[in-house]
Amino acid sequence: MNELPTALEQRPAVKTLAALRREEARCRRCELYKGATQAVPGEGASHAVLMLVGEQPGDREDLAGKPFVGPAGRILDRALAEAGVPRDKTYVTNAVKHFKYEWRGKRRLHKRPDAGEIEACRWWLDIERSLVRPAAILGLGATAARSLLGHPTPIAANRGRLLTVIDGAQILVTIHPSLLLRLRDEADKQREYRQFVEDLQLAAKVSGLAA
């Protein structure tokens, strides 16, 4: 088993997901809390066998305080349904808990978290994993992969592979569903979407959620 270096002795004594949400709401480990409406905690079955980890909240998630409720969340919901994976049987969260953005006119546009912000928030993801204890974790996109594995991990070269074991959970990676919103060519979009559904099916199978 590969173990990532942690500093559990320095972490707050968090024993429940409710307590974790309270601690995340008070987080000042990086500067992102200053511009965000609120921290967005994970959501789902408290002992789910499958955990899905995205990048960070978007504008809709920041306002609602819930993960994957915006356009990318709708794609995820559709893909989960096609994969035969009930979302309420999974645990869905993000590598970074606050929304990072830049203003474009009156709109807040997503800005990718940097390595320091990812590492600062990995503190919370480590605790989240230890509480949920999933059998498999699917990282959605490069930020999630970096947070889970501790180093940059190319998504295209690693899809469909079991990469390592952390805390007893097998780690896989795939695209973030927001990629599908940016693709203009319909054939490319459909091909990526079908592979995304297949990645969800594989993760469900590895976790034991699906046969």
Wavefront OBJ file of the C-alpha trace (Angstrom):
o trace
v 0.000 0.000 0.000
v 1.278 3.478 -0.885
v 0.815 6.017 1.880
v 1.049 9.752 1.263
v 2.796 11.851 3.914
v 0.333 13.437 6.301
v 0.417 15.421 9.533
v -2.524 13.906 11.344
v -1.151 14.898 14.730
v -1.563 18.570 13.774
v -5.126 18.298 12.539
v -8.239 19.160 14.527
v -9.880 16.208 16.255
v -12.674 15.820 13.711
v -14.687 12.627 14.141
v -17.804 13.270 12.055
v -18.626 14.846 8.695
v -20.789 17.424 10.473
v -17.796 18.485 12.568
v -15.662 18.575 9.425
v -18.125 20.955 7.749
v -17.906 23.290 10.733
v -14.113 23.260 10.653
v -14.017 23.843 6.882
v -16.297 26.852 7.288
v -13.683 28.391 9.601
v -10.716 27.553 7.372
v -8.072 30.247 6.820
v -5.291 28.011 5.504
v -5.123 29.985 2.232
v -6.532 33.269 0.932
v -9.436 31.861 -1.101
v -11.951 32.267 1.740
v -11.715 36.048 1.372
v -13.507 36.174 -1.972
v -15.791 33.153 -1.638
v -19.323 33.218 -0.259
v -18.681 30.136 1.849
v -16.784 26.868 2.010
v -18.530 24.111 0.079
v -18.291 20.774 1.921
v -18.693 17.313 0.491
v -22.094 15.673 0.298
v -23.492 12.169 0.090
v -23.561 8.843 1.843
v -21.434 9.097 4.987
v -19.792 5.709 4.394
v -20.036 5.559 0.610
v -17.897 2.951 -1.103
v -17.307 5.367 -4.007
v -16.008 8.930 -3.558
v -15.936 11.424 -6.432
v -13.494 14.307 -6.075
v -13.788 17.376 -8.308
v -11.643 20.484 -8.553
v -13.392 23.287 -6.654
v -16.852 24.842 -6.321
v -18.089 26.947 -9.222
v -20.256 30.047 -9.053
v -23.497 28.099 -8.481
v -21.914 25.855 -5.874
v -20.402 28.826 -4.034
v -23.826 30.431 -3.734
v -25.688 27.218 -2.859
v -23.063 25.738 -0.515
v -23.408 22.342 -2.254
v -21.059 20.533 -4.664
v -21.833 19.896 -8.346
v -25.157 21.732 -8.643
v -24.224 23.876 -11.663
v -23.801 22.998 -15.371
v -20.961 20.522 -14.733
v -23.060 18.947 -11.998
v -25.918 18.362 -14.405
v -23.538 16.555 -16.760
v -22.250 14.482 -13.852
v -25.791 13.565 -12.803
v -26.670 12.490 -16.341
v -23.487 10.431 -16.704
v -23.986 8.771 -13.315
v -27.522 7.823 -14.325
v -26.301 6.332 -17.614
v -23.555 4.471 -15.748
v -26.142 3.006 -13.379
v -24.598 4.716 -10.358
v -27.044 6.391 -7.936
v -25.515 9.700 -6.867
v -27.012 9.339 -3.395
v -24.956 6.152 -2.941
v -21.719 8.062 -3.590
v -19.886 10.807 -1.727
v -19.145 13.885 -3.855
v -16.629 16.535 -2.860
v -13.903 18.840 -4.193
v -10.145 19.034 -3.754
v -10.447 22.761 -2.939
v -13.376 23.913 -0.809
v -13.585 27.614 -1.740
v -14.420 29.126 -5.146
v -11.443 30.755 -6.902
v -12.480 33.160 -9.630
v -11.757 36.347 -11.524
v -14.227 39.015 -12.523
v -15.135 39.326 -16.212
v -17.499 42.252 -16.320
v -20.237 41.320 -13.849
v -19.532 37.593 -14.031
v -17.323 35.509 -11.767
v -15.316 33.141 -13.952
v -13.551 30.045 -12.659
v -9.804 30.295 -12.109
v -7.787 27.134 -11.509
v -6.341 26.704 -7.992
v -2.566 26.800 -7.798
v -0.316 24.169 -6.223
v -0.173 25.953 -2.856
v -3.954 26.231 -2.622
v -4.374 22.575 -3.568
v -1.878 21.509 -0.929
v -3.447 23.730 1.750
v -6.875 22.197 1.151
v -5.542 18.659 0.899
v -5.588 18.831 4.712
v -9.412 18.650 4.593
v -9.600 16.034 1.840
v -7.340 13.730 3.857
v -9.698 14.000 6.840
v -12.720 13.521 4.577
v -11.249 10.311 3.162
v -10.482 9.002 6.634
v -14.088 9.574 7.741
v -15.872 8.183 4.672
v -13.364 5.378 4.020
v -14.453 4.630 0.443
v -13.288 1.531 -1.389
v -12.546 3.577 -4.524
v -11.977 7.257 -5.292
v -12.407 8.768 -8.746
v -10.538 12.042 -9.267
v -12.341 14.313 -11.730
v -9.692 16.364 -13.496
v -6.079 17.368 -12.960
v -6.572 19.311 -9.722
v -8.309 16.383 -8.047
v -5.633 13.992 -9.323
v -2.871 16.197 -7.936
v -4.604 16.491 -4.571
v -5.142 12.741 -4.282
v -1.758 11.602 -5.560
v 0.462 14.445 -4.381
v 1.948 15.249 -7.799
v 0.837 16.292 -11.306
v -0.813 13.353 -13.060
v -1.745 13.429 -16.768
v -5.390 12.432 -17.113
v -5.389 11.118 -20.703
v -2.476 8.746 -20.039
v -3.964 7.370 -16.816
v -7.703 6.945 -17.458
v -8.929 3.419 -16.896
v -5.970 2.495 -14.666
v -5.810 1.776 -10.951
v -3.081 4.187 -9.920
v -2.435 3.516 -6.239
v -4.050 2.675 -2.920
v -4.531 5.343 -0.250
v -6.130 4.530 3.106
v -7.383 1.288 1.563
v -9.095 3.079 -1.349
v -8.110 2.413 -4.950
v -7.540 5.625 -6.927
v -8.632 6.266 -10.521
v -8.768 9.476 -12.545
v -10.898 10.849 -15.368
v -11.805 14.202 -16.888
v -13.728 16.866 -15.036
v -17.250 17.082 -16.530
v -16.729 20.810 -17.173
v -14.435 19.790 -20.057
v -17.517 18.582 -21.906
v -18.991 22.085 -21.679
v -15.960 23.528 -23.466
v -15.761 21.094 -26.388
v -17.185 22.577 -29.587
v -16.957 19.598 -31.927
v -19.986 17.385 -31.365
v -18.176 14.170 -32.285
v -15.390 14.951 -29.799
v -17.963 15.780 -27.140
v -19.854 12.535 -27.625
v -16.665 10.457 -27.599
v -15.418 12.094 -24.395
v -18.827 11.741 -22.773
v -19.042 8.012 -23.552
v -15.572 7.471 -22.107
v -16.548 9.493 -19.029
v -19.541 7.194 -18.477
v -17.256 4.180 -18.867
v -14.854 5.630 -16.301
v -17.737 6.028 -13.839
v -18.798 2.430 -14.490
v -15.248 1.203 -13.836
v -15.006 3.173 -10.602
v -18.340 1.775 -9.460
v -17.179 -1.742 -10.253
v -13.868 -1.279 -8.400
v -15.707 0.092 -5.378
v -18.195 -2.777 -5.310
v -21.125 -0.443 -5.964
v -21.772 -2.180 -9.287
v -21.238 -5.751 -10.421
l 1 2 3 4 5 6 7 8 9 10 11 12 13 14 15 16 17 18 19 20 21 22 23 24 25 26 27 28 29 30 31 32 33 34 35 36 37 38 39 40 41 42 43 44 45 46 47 48 49 50 51 52 53 54 55 56 57 58 59 60 61 62 63 64 65 66 67 68 69 70 71 72 73 74 75 76 77 78 79 80 81 82 83 84 85 86 87 88 89 90 91 92 93 94 95 96 97 98 99 100 101 102 103 104 105 106 107 108 109 110 111 112 113 114 115 116 117 118 119 120 121 122 123 124 125 126 127 128 129 130 131 132 133 134 135 136 137 138 139 140 141 142 143 144 145 146 147 148 149 150 151 152 153 154 155 156 157 158 159 160 161 162 163 164 165 166 167 168 169 170 171 172 173 174 175 176 177 178 179 180 181 182 183 184 185 186 187 188 189 190 191 192 193 194 195 196 197 198 199 200 201 202 203 204 205 206 207 208 209 210 211
